[in-house]
Amino acid sequence: MEIQSLIFFAITFLSILSTPFCVHANLEGDALYALRRELYTNNFVGQIPKELGGLKSLVSLDLFHNNLTGPIPSSLSKLSNLKFLRLNNNNLTGRIPRELTKLGNLKILNVSNNNLCGTFPTAGSFSKFTEESFVNNPRIEGPELIGFVRYDSSKECY
């Protein structure tokens, strides 16, 4: 199943809920809860839609154990309420977007068991995560060591 189809449905549903005639915080929360509950271990294929960055109330994004490919969208850095980001056990590639370090409420991060590359950020919210959050990414070079190994987004990394 293409993840884009499910995400499009969820975003459309949440947009309808936010119209003046249908605003109801519990419905939006229930929809976000249902969205979270239905996205992991579903054999979804395709890329993570950048539109997920528009779900401002999202607290948990669990896309683990699917067949997702491509990069982690930097638009996820707009999810200021996000506490849990689990993207492990997919086929994600590219660098971990440095913008994600701005997620001040992030408590749990797991991007292990993918094919990510480069160094991983250690600033901001990422300062509290251990290397366990990043294991089994054979092209990850290790943590960014400020002053020693810089986060080089210009170096090729797919």
PyMOL commands that place a pseudoatom at each C-alpha (Angstrom):
pseudoatom trace, name=CA, resn=MET, resi=1, chain=A, elem=C, hetatm=0, pos=[0.000, 0.000, 0.000]
pseudoatom trace, name=CA, resn=GLU, resi=2, chain=A, elem=C, hetatm=0, pos=[1.322, 3.444, -0.864]
pseudoatom trace, name=CA, resn=ILE, resi=3, chain=A, elem=C, hetatm=0, pos=[1.799, 5.529, 2.252]
pseudoatom trace, name=CA, resn=GLN, resi=4, chain=A, elem=C, hetatm=0, pos=[0.990, 8.697, 0.288]
pseudoatom trace, name=CA, resn=SER, resi=5, chain=A, elem=C, hetatm=0, pos=[-2.635, 7.552, -0.098]
pseudoatom trace, name=CA, resn=LEU, resi=6, chain=A, elem=C, hetatm=0, pos=[-3.106, 7.039, 3.630]
pseudoatom trace, name=CA, resn=ILE, resi=7, chain=A, elem=C, hetatm=0, pos=[-1.373, 10.303, 4.522]
pseudoatom trace, name=CA, resn=PHE, resi=8, chain=A, elem=C, hetatm=0, pos=[-3.465, 12.201, 1.950]
pseudoatom trace, name=CA, resn=PHE, resi=9, chain=A, elem=C, hetatm=0, pos=[-6.624, 10.803, 3.542]
pseudoatom trace, name=CA, resn=ALA, resi=10, chain=A, elem=C, hetatm=0, pos=[-5.462, 11.734, 7.050]
pseudoatom trace, name=CA, resn=ILE, resi=11, chain=A, elem=C, hetatm=0, pos=[-4.440, 15.266, 6.071]
pseudoatom trace, name=CA, resn=THR, resi=12, chain=A, elem=C, hetatm=0, pos=[-7.721, 15.792, 4.203]
pseudoatom trace, name=CA, resn=PHE, resi=13, chain=A, elem=C, hetatm=0, pos=[-9.678, 14.541, 7.203]
pseudoatom trace, name=CA, resn=LEU, resi=14, chain=A, elem=C, hetatm=0, pos=[-7.766, 16.838, 9.562]
pseudoatom trace, name=CA, resn=SER, resi=15, chain=A, elem=C, hetatm=0, pos=[-8.312, 19.788, 7.207]
pseudoatom trace, name=CA, resn=ILE, resi=16, chain=A, elem=C, hetatm=0, pos=[-12.065, 19.162, 7.277]
pseudoatom trace, name=CA, resn=LEU, resi=17, chain=A, elem=C, hetatm=0, pos=[-11.979, 19.038, 11.075]
pseudoatom trace, name=CA, resn=SER, resi=18, chain=A, elem=C, hetatm=0, pos=[-10.331, 22.439, 11.209]
pseudoatom trace, name=CA, resn=THR, resi=19, chain=A, elem=C, hetatm=0, pos=[-13.033, 24.225, 9.202]
pseudoatom trace, name=CA, resn=PRO, resi=20, chain=A, elem=C, hetatm=0, pos=[-15.171, 26.662, 11.258]
pseudoatom trace, name=CA, resn=PHE, resi=21, chain=A, elem=C, hetatm=0, pos=[-18.191, 24.340, 11.178]
pseudoatom trace, name=CA, resn=CYS, resi=22, chain=A, elem=C, hetatm=0, pos=[-16.344, 21.241, 12.376]
pseudoatom trace, name=CA, resn=VAL, resi=23, chain=A, elem=C, hetatm=0, pos=[-13.734, 22.343, 14.903]
pseudoatom trace, name=CA, resn=HIS, resi=24, chain=A, elem=C, hetatm=0, pos=[-13.520, 19.819, 17.689]
pseudoatom trace, name=CA, resn=ALA, resi=25, chain=A, elem=C, hetatm=0, pos=[-10.230, 19.246, 19.533]
pseudoatom trace, name=CA, resn=ASN, resi=26, chain=A, elem=C, hetatm=0, pos=[-11.106, 15.705, 20.610]
pseudoatom trace, name=CA, resn=LEU, resi=27, chain=A, elem=C, hetatm=0, pos=[-11.906, 14.659, 17.037]
pseudoatom trace, name=CA, resn=GLU, resi=28, chain=A, elem=C, hetatm=0, pos=[-8.598, 16.025, 15.823]
pseudoatom trace, name=CA, resn=GLY, resi=29, chain=A, elem=C, hetatm=0, pos=[-6.815, 14.245, 18.661]
pseudoatom trace, name=CA, resn=ASP, resi=30, chain=A, elem=C, hetatm=0, pos=[-8.657, 11.017, 17.885]
pseudoatom trace, name=CA, resn=ALA, resi=31, chain=A, elem=C, hetatm=0, pos=[-7.738, 11.309, 14.205]
pseudoatom trace, name=CA, resn=LEU, resi=32, chain=A, elem=C, hetatm=0, pos=[-4.102, 11.923, 15.058]
pseudoatom trace, name=CA, resn=TYR, resi=33, chain=A, elem=C, hetatm=0, pos=[-4.173, 8.984, 17.465]
pseudoatom trace, name=CA, resn=ALA, resi=34, chain=A, elem=C, hetatm=0, pos=[-5.696, 6.755, 14.801]
pseudoatom trace, name=CA, resn=LEU, resi=35, chain=A, elem=C, hetatm=0, pos=[-3.122, 7.966, 12.290]
pseudoatom trace, name=CA, resn=ARG, resi=36, chain=A, elem=C, hetatm=0, pos=[-0.319, 7.084, 14.694]
pseudoatom trace, name=CA, resn=ARG, resi=37, chain=A, elem=C, hetatm=0, pos=[-1.765, 3.663, 15.426]
pseudoatom trace, name=CA, resn=GLU, resi=38, chain=A, elem=C, hetatm=0, pos=[-2.161, 2.667, 11.798]
pseudoatom trace, name=CA, resn=LEU, resi=39, chain=A, elem=C, hetatm=0, pos=[1.199, 3.557, 10.255]
pseudoatom trace, name=CA, resn=TYR, resi=40, chain=A, elem=C, hetatm=0, pos=[3.678, 1.050, 11.664]
pseudoatom trace, name=CA, resn=THR, resi=41, chain=A, elem=C, hetatm=0, pos=[4.236, -2.528, 10.479]
pseudoatom trace, name=CA, resn=ASN, resi=42, chain=A, elem=C, hetatm=0, pos=[2.025, -2.202, 7.395]
pseudoatom trace, name=CA, resn=ASN, resi=43, chain=A, elem=C, hetatm=0, pos=[4.470, -2.898, 4.545]
pseudoatom trace, name=CA, resn=PHE, resi=44, chain=A, elem=C, hetatm=0, pos=[3.987, 0.652, 3.257]
pseudoatom trace, name=CA, resn=VAL, resi=45, chain=A, elem=C, hetatm=0, pos=[6.163, 1.522, 0.268]
pseudoatom trace, name=CA, resn=GLY, resi=46, chain=A, elem=C, hetatm=0, pos=[7.323, 4.866, -1.071]
pseudoatom trace, name=CA, resn=GLN, resi=47, chain=A, elem=C, hetatm=0, pos=[8.770, 7.971, 0.468]
pseudoatom trace, name=CA, resn=ILE, resi=48, chain=A, elem=C, hetatm=0, pos=[7.686, 9.683, 3.665]
pseudoatom trace, name=CA, resn=PRO, resi=49, chain=A, elem=C, hetatm=0, pos=[5.418, 12.522, 2.457]
pseudoatom trace, name=CA, resn=LYS, resi=50, chain=A, elem=C, hetatm=0, pos=[6.766, 15.988, 3.226]
pseudoatom trace, name=CA, resn=GLU, resi=51, chain=A, elem=C, hetatm=0, pos=[3.140, 17.006, 3.912]
pseudoatom trace, name=CA, resn=LEU, resi=52, chain=A, elem=C, hetatm=0, pos=[3.363, 15.256, 7.284]
pseudoatom trace, name=CA, resn=GLY, resi=53, chain=A, elem=C, hetatm=0, pos=[5.135, 18.416, 8.448]
pseudoatom trace, name=CA, resn=GLY, resi=54, chain=A, elem=C, hetatm=0, pos=[1.748, 20.138, 8.324]
pseudoatom trace, name=CA, resn=LEU, resi=55, chain=A, elem=C, hetatm=0, pos=[0.237, 18.023, 11.110]
pseudoatom trace, name=CA, resn=LYS, resi=56, chain=A, elem=C, hetatm=0, pos=[1.137, 20.536, 13.826]
pseudoatom trace, name=CA, resn=SER, resi=57, chain=A, elem=C, hetatm=0, pos=[-0.614, 18.654, 16.659]
pseudoatom trace, name=CA, resn=LEU, resi=58, chain=A, elem=C, hetatm=0, pos=[1.127, 15.355, 15.984]
pseudoatom trace, name=CA, resn=VAL, resi=59, chain=A, elem=C, hetatm=0, pos=[2.818, 14.007, 19.132]
pseudoatom trace, name=CA, resn=SER, resi=60, chain=A, elem=C, hetatm=0, pos=[4.000, 10.625, 17.862]
pseudoatom trace, name=CA, resn=LEU, resi=61, chain=A, elem=C, hetatm=0, pos=[5.066, 9.557, 14.387]
pseudoatom trace, name=CA, resn=ASP, resi=62, chain=A, elem=C, hetatm=0, pos=[5.570, 5.804, 14.212]
pseudoatom trace, name=CA, resn=LEU, resi=63, chain=A, elem=C, hetatm=0, pos=[6.454, 4.625, 10.720]
pseudoatom trace, name=CA, resn=PHE, resi=64, chain=A, elem=C, hetatm=0, pos=[8.701, 1.752, 11.800]
pseudoatom trace, name=CA, resn=HIS, resi=65, chain=A, elem=C, hetatm=0, pos=[8.760, -1.714, 10.207]
pseudoatom trace, name=CA, resn=ASN, resi=66, chain=A, elem=C, hetatm=0, pos=[7.597, -0.712, 6.735]
pseudoatom trace, name=CA, resn=ASN, resi=67, chain=A, elem=C, hetatm=0, pos=[9.353, -0.564, 3.364]
pseudoatom trace, name=CA, resn=LEU, resi=68, chain=A, elem=C, hetatm=0, pos=[9.760, 3.199, 3.159]
pseudoatom trace, name=CA, resn=THR, resi=69, chain=A, elem=C, hetatm=0, pos=[12.506, 4.567, 0.932]
pseudoatom trace, name=CA, resn=GLY, resi=70, chain=A, elem=C, hetatm=0, pos=[14.148, 7.897, 0.186]
pseudoatom trace, name=CA, resn=PRO, resi=71, chain=A, elem=C, hetatm=0, pos=[15.194, 10.656, 2.548]
pseudoatom trace, name=CA, resn=ILE, resi=72, chain=A, elem=C, hetatm=0, pos=[13.737, 11.754, 5.860]
pseudoatom trace, name=CA, resn=PRO, resi=73, chain=A, elem=C, hetatm=0, pos=[11.858, 14.977, 4.987]
pseudoatom trace, name=CA, resn=SER, resi=74, chain=A, elem=C, hetatm=0, pos=[13.192, 18.088, 6.696]
pseudoatom trace, name=CA, resn=SER, resi=75, chain=A, elem=C, hetatm=0, pos=[9.557, 19.279, 6.920]
pseudoatom trace, name=CA, resn=LEU, resi=76, chain=A, elem=C, hetatm=0, pos=[9.178, 16.989, 9.958]
pseudoatom trace, name=CA, resn=SER, resi=77, chain=A, elem=C, hetatm=0, pos=[11.073, 19.709, 11.847]
pseudoatom trace, name=CA, resn=LYS, resi=78, chain=A, elem=C, hetatm=0, pos=[7.815, 21.732, 11.820]
pseudoatom trace, name=CA, resn=LEU, resi=79, chain=A, elem=C, hetatm=0, pos=[6.177, 19.208, 14.179]
pseudoatom trace, name=CA, resn=SER, resi=80, chain=A, elem=C, hetatm=0, pos=[6.927, 21.212, 17.322]
pseudoatom trace, name=CA, resn=ASN, resi=81, chain=A, elem=C, hetatm=0, pos=[4.761, 18.980, 19.545]
pseudoatom trace, name=CA, resn=LEU, resi=82, chain=A, elem=C, hetatm=0, pos=[6.435, 15.768, 18.399]
pseudoatom trace, name=CA, resn=LYS, resi=83, chain=A, elem=C, hetatm=0, pos=[7.722, 13.614, 21.271]
pseudoatom trace, name=CA, resn=PHE, resi=84, chain=A, elem=C, hetatm=0, pos=[8.242, 10.275, 19.511]
pseudoatom trace, name=CA, resn=LEU, resi=85, chain=A, elem=C, hetatm=0, pos=[9.808, 9.787, 16.088]
pseudoatom trace, name=CA, resn=ARG, resi=86, chain=A, elem=C, hetatm=0, pos=[10.330, 6.148, 15.146]
pseudoatom trace, name=CA, resn=LEU, resi=87, chain=A, elem=C, hetatm=0, pos=[11.435, 5.528, 11.558]
pseudoatom trace, name=CA, resn=ASN, resi=88, chain=A, elem=C, hetatm=0, pos=[13.467, 2.393, 12.223]
pseudoatom trace, name=CA, resn=ASN, resi=89, chain=A, elem=C, hetatm=0, pos=[13.458, -0.772, 10.128]
pseudoatom trace, name=CA, resn=ASN, resi=90, chain=A, elem=C, hetatm=0, pos=[12.801, 0.771, 6.729]
pseudoatom trace, name=CA, resn=ASN, resi=91, chain=A, elem=C, hetatm=0, pos=[15.029, 1.472, 3.721]
pseudoatom trace, name=CA, resn=LEU, resi=92, chain=A, elem=C, hetatm=0, pos=[15.524, 5.202, 4.273]
pseudoatom trace, name=CA, resn=THR, resi=93, chain=A, elem=C, hetatm=0, pos=[18.548, 6.825, 2.641]
pseudoatom trace, name=CA, resn=GLY, resi=94, chain=A, elem=C, hetatm=0, pos=[20.369, 10.148, 2.738]
pseudoatom trace, name=CA, resn=ARG, resi=95, chain=A, elem=C, hetatm=0, pos=[21.370, 12.310, 5.664]
pseudoatom trace, name=CA, resn=ILE, resi=96, chain=A, elem=C, hetatm=0, pos=[19.431, 12.867, 8.852]
pseudoatom trace, name=CA, resn=PRO, resi=97, chain=A, elem=C, hetatm=0, pos=[18.109, 16.424, 8.410]
pseudoatom trace, name=CA, resn=ARG, resi=98, chain=A, elem=C, hetatm=0, pos=[19.877, 18.777, 10.784]
pseudoatom trace, name=CA, resn=GLU, resi=99, chain=A, elem=C, hetatm=0, pos=[16.610, 20.746, 11.091]
pseudoatom trace, name=CA, resn=LEU, resi=100, chain=A, elem=C, hetatm=0, pos=[15.227, 17.933, 13.249]
pseudoatom trace, name=CA, resn=THR, resi=101, chain=A, elem=C, hetatm=0, pos=[17.472, 19.107, 16.097]
pseudoatom trace, name=CA, resn=LYS, resi=102, chain=A, elem=C, hetatm=0, pos=[14.955, 21.961, 16.562]
pseudoatom trace, name=CA, resn=LEU, resi=103, chain=A, elem=C, hetatm=0, pos=[12.315, 19.512, 17.834]
pseudoatom trace, name=CA, resn=GLY, resi=104, chain=A, elem=C, hetatm=0, pos=[12.581, 20.602, 21.465]
pseudoatom trace, name=CA, resn=ASN, resi=105, chain=A, elem=C, hetatm=0, pos=[9.913, 18.192, 22.765]
pseudoatom trace, name=CA, resn=LEU, resi=106, chain=A, elem=C, hetatm=0, pos=[11.429, 15.102, 21.116]
pseudoatom trace, name=CA, resn=LYS, resi=107, chain=A, elem=C, hetatm=0, pos=[11.983, 12.388, 23.753]
pseudoatom trace, name=CA, resn=ILE, resi=108, chain=A, elem=C, hetatm=0, pos=[12.407, 9.254, 21.626]
pseudoatom trace, name=CA, resn=LEU, resi=109, chain=A, elem=C, hetatm=0, pos=[14.194, 8.995, 18.291]
pseudoatom trace, name=CA, resn=ASN, resi=110, chain=A, elem=C, hetatm=0, pos=[14.878, 5.756, 16.453]
pseudoatom trace, name=CA, resn=VAL, resi=111, chain=A, elem=C, hetatm=0, pos=[16.225, 5.728, 12.903]
pseudoatom trace, name=CA, resn=SER, resi=112, chain=A, elem=C, hetatm=0, pos=[18.121, 2.451, 13.280]
pseudoatom trace, name=CA, resn=ASN, resi=113, chain=A, elem=C, hetatm=0, pos=[18.140, -0.301, 10.662]
pseudoatom trace, name=CA, resn=ASN, resi=114, chain=A, elem=C, hetatm=0, pos=[17.980, 1.886, 7.561]
pseudoatom trace, name=CA, resn=ASN, resi=115, chain=A, elem=C, hetatm=0, pos=[20.582, 2.936, 4.998]
pseudoatom trace, name=CA, resn=LEU, resi=116, chain=A, elem=C, hetatm=0, pos=[21.214, 6.490, 6.193]
pseudoatom trace, name=CA, resn=CYS, resi=117, chain=A, elem=C, hetatm=0, pos=[24.606, 8.077, 5.612]
pseudoatom trace, name=CA, resn=GLY, resi=118, chain=A, elem=C, hetatm=0, pos=[26.949, 10.789, 6.827]
pseudoatom trace, name=CA, resn=THR, resi=119, chain=A, elem=C, hetatm=0, pos=[27.300, 11.893, 10.424]
pseudoatom trace, name=CA, resn=PHE, resi=120, chain=A, elem=C, hetatm=0, pos=[24.318, 12.357, 12.694]
pseudoatom trace, name=CA, resn=PRO, resi=121, chain=A, elem=C, hetatm=0, pos=[23.613, 15.654, 14.456]
pseudoatom trace, name=CA, resn=THR, resi=122, chain=A, elem=C, hetatm=0, pos=[24.410, 15.995, 18.149]
pseudoatom trace, name=CA, resn=ALA, resi=123, chain=A, elem=C, hetatm=0, pos=[23.065, 19.482, 18.849]
pseudoatom trace, name=CA, resn=GLY, resi=124, chain=A, elem=C, hetatm=0, pos=[19.713, 20.533, 20.265]
pseudoatom trace, name=CA, resn=SER, resi=125, chain=A, elem=C, hetatm=0, pos=[17.274, 17.752, 21.075]
pseudoatom trace, name=CA, resn=PHE, resi=126, chain=A, elem=C, hetatm=0, pos=[19.683, 15.216, 19.532]
pseudoatom trace, name=CA, resn=SER, resi=127, chain=A, elem=C, hetatm=0, pos=[22.178, 15.792, 22.348]
pseudoatom trace, name=CA, resn=LYS, resi=128, chain=A, elem=C, hetatm=0, pos=[20.226, 13.392, 24.591]
pseudoatom trace, name=CA, resn=PHE, resi=129, chain=A, elem=C, hetatm=0, pos=[20.104, 10.461, 22.144]
pseudoatom trace, name=CA, resn=THR, resi=130, chain=A, elem=C, hetatm=0, pos=[22.663, 7.672, 22.275]
pseudoatom trace, name=CA, resn=GLU, resi=131, chain=A, elem=C, hetatm=0, pos=[24.210, 5.940, 19.292]
pseudoatom trace, name=CA, resn=GLU, resi=132, chain=A, elem=C, hetatm=0, pos=[21.605, 3.196, 19.787]
pseudoatom trace, name=CA, resn=SER, resi=133, chain=A, elem=C, hetatm=0, pos=[19.113, 5.488, 18.012]
pseudoatom trace, name=CA, resn=PHE, resi=134, chain=A, elem=C, hetatm=0, pos=[21.257, 5.268, 14.863]
pseudoatom trace, name=CA, resn=VAL, resi=135, chain=A, elem=C, hetatm=0, pos=[22.649, 1.686, 14.813]
pseudoatom trace, name=CA, resn=ASN, resi=136, chain=A, elem=C, hetatm=0, pos=[22.638, -0.608, 11.788]
pseudoatom trace, name=CA, resn=ASN, resi=137, chain=A, elem=C, hetatm=0, pos=[22.937, 2.158, 9.227]
pseudoatom trace, name=CA, resn=PRO, resi=138, chain=A, elem=C, hetatm=0, pos=[26.080, 0.873, 7.499]
pseudoatom trace, name=CA, resn=ARG, resi=139, chain=A, elem=C, hetatm=0, pos=[26.859, 4.244, 5.881]
pseudoatom trace, name=CA, resn=ILE, resi=140, chain=A, elem=C, hetatm=0, pos=[26.540, 6.334, 9.051]
pseudoatom trace, name=CA, resn=GLU, resi=141, chain=A, elem=C, hetatm=0, pos=[29.997, 7.630, 9.941]
pseudoatom trace, name=CA, resn=GLY, resi=142, chain=A, elem=C, hetatm=0, pos=[29.166, 8.341, 13.577]
pseudoatom trace, name=CA, resn=PRO, resi=143, chain=A, elem=C, hetatm=0, pos=[28.210, 11.422, 15.557]
pseudoatom trace, name=CA, resn=GLU, resi=144, chain=A, elem=C, hetatm=0, pos=[28.990, 14.941, 14.500]
pseudoatom trace, name=CA, resn=LEU, resi=145, chain=A, elem=C, hetatm=0, pos=[31.761, 16.066, 16.804]
pseudoatom trace, name=CA, resn=ILE, resi=146, chain=A, elem=C, hetatm=0, pos=[31.508, 19.821, 16.995]
pseudoatom trace, name=CA, resn=GLY, resi=147, chain=A, elem=C, hetatm=0, pos=[34.868, 21.317, 16.123]
pseudoatom trace, name=CA, resn=PHE, resi=148, chain=A, elem=C, hetatm=0, pos=[36.209, 18.008, 14.759]
pseudoatom trace, name=CA, resn=VAL, resi=149, chain=A, elem=C, hetatm=0, pos=[33.836, 16.304, 12.344]
pseudoatom trace, name=CA, resn=ARG, resi=150, chain=A, elem=C, hetatm=0, pos=[31.367, 18.775, 10.972]
pseudoatom trace, name=CA, resn=TYR, resi=151, chain=A, elem=C, hetatm=0, pos=[27.943, 18.047, 9.616]
pseudoatom trace, name=CA, resn=ASP, resi=152, chain=A, elem=C, hetatm=0, pos=[28.706, 18.353, 5.925]
pseudoatom trace, name=CA, resn=SER, resi=153, chain=A, elem=C, hetatm=0, pos=[25.517, 18.585, 3.900]
pseudoatom trace, name=CA, resn=SER, resi=154, chain=A, elem=C, hetatm=0, pos=[27.403, 19.371, 0.693]
pseudoatom trace, name=CA, resn=LYS, resi=155, chain=A, elem=C, hetatm=0, pos=[29.163, 15.993, 0.552]
pseudoatom trace, name=CA, resn=GLU, resi=156, chain=A, elem=C, hetatm=0, pos=[27.346, 13.465, -1.642]
pseudoatom trace, name=CA, resn=CYS, resi=157, chain=A, elem=C, hetatm=0, pos=[25.243, 11.065, 0.360]
pseudoatom trace, name=CA, resn=TYR, resi=158, chain=A, elem=C, hetatm=0, pos=[22.260, 9.245, -1.114]
for i in range(1, 158): cmd.bond("trace and resi %d" % i, "trace and resi %d" % (i + 1))
show_as sticks, trace
zoom trace
